[in-house]
């Protein structure tokens, strides 16, 4: 067999295994056998670079780095769905449909409503050429590069070669992948995603394809759009879905053809309960007229098709006791109340906390500690309190009052007249200091691995650290004496701190925790001034001239540096040797696609030494670590990988084989 023929055969086999794994959930080979096929293909493509094709599985993360999203127009508008909240609404929908169709007999297809974001894929002659988000329905964002990184999406359709077809569906994150991402974010001190839908939407829109590839997005498809005037794919929806599956597209398998609206209601009732057993979030059932000719007759309003409706599952509710209301002190000093509940089962998990936005909201809704309360879990991980059950309230239950003083440092809380949030204004408040230090060390700031919540807590409690600058004066022997530390972890921490001295200026600006300065503004300021000294000296007006910086950020930066205490800490950071120059200027920022990611390399790589691999990662902004932990973003797996691979698998760390790793670093 010629290398060309072998490469083609391998690509087909790999696509077939991807299909079995991602679409049918029924792999027929062990991971190692699959990896061997990929490795063989990589070897052939390396020896014969002219044989590499754009739809080769080795190219899912290849190509140019993503720099932004172009706007694209959909073949036909992507409509939304009208909602039905109860069975009466379903009966009305059915009446309208039958009247519009002019027949008493209408069959439906009921499908689970996937809680993700809609996506439209364009295939030309069977090849994936474009992936777009819904956008405003008419214009979407071109996310082709990121869609290609989703292994559940076939790069080539099997059995369909028409010149142009658009398939539509939903990109989503399975529950276990969502939980793994949030664990990683928690460890890195980053804000958690509230639900899998937000996480999926955030992921598909990131500019870092390695992130997309590593997060485990999946997709389900349920619709086909052909250019007007061309023949459709199937006469009914019940025929269409199996056809999509034969093309190699993932189709959610629990759909059911229903002869009547009663059958539809039975389906909705079943899944209102059974949905908890699914590995993905679903927030309802989509009911669609089965016969596509009848759909034509019914047509659409400006927003919704008249032939479909979304039945929303009722939010899951339970009653429990509100034990007490506590307050949390954030890094900016914002003091926010939250509810501590008697643990209660709700939507398959035990909840014992709920959000309570602010004290005015608590007064307005008359929620009192000791009340029985109705709690509700929508799609979010943290439930909310719907209302107190007044009938159960003891006669003299006192209302809750916002504490007048900070629970951590005792300073009086203040609230500017036009705001709703109370604040502790003591810049050296231990609670604020803890949160600030966690932020300072976090991945998108100074990126000091190992300096997380529990260590920060000990450093502040023991008085070893009283501000950011103290971090750089830490001494290994003292750190080693702390709980759950030892000489080795202390030395690692000191080395990490040492490394962070070289961090780019935007990281330092972000790390300082200046109000209103997030990562984007920090990067803009670093680009605009190039170094710290001129920024510190600049007037508010001068700061405002930087592209992407508005008056609020400019004023906040100015007043931060004007505060003498902040000035002194910054002076000490500079004296400790922290870098104050911007290295990434302008477009160079985009050349750091691996920024914020930590890699571990295991086993032997065939095409490069470990040192070369590490240098490539660092050049692209990533970090290399020698041991696998929850903070590891990617494990690069070479031949004869050992215990690190095992550990990575138990932690759910994303893996890259040598081919995928090369594709990643070649994007430069
Ligand atoms: S059909 C013409 N089917 O729900 C409308 N949509 O709330 C075609 N969705 O924008 C949509 N699962 O993103 C359809 N099985 C399913 C779905 C589904 C999730 C999403 C879709 C749509 C949104 C409307």
Boltz pocket constraint, residues with backbone or C-beta under 6 A from the ligand:
constraints:
  - pocket:
      binder: B
      contacts: [[A, 78], [A, 79], [A, 80], [A, 81], [A, 111], [A, 112], [A, 113], [A, 114], [A, 115], [A, 116], [A, 117], [A, 118], [A, 119], [A, 169], [A, 170], [A, 222], [A, 223], [A, 286], [A, 305], [A, 308], [A, 310]]
      max_distance: 6.0
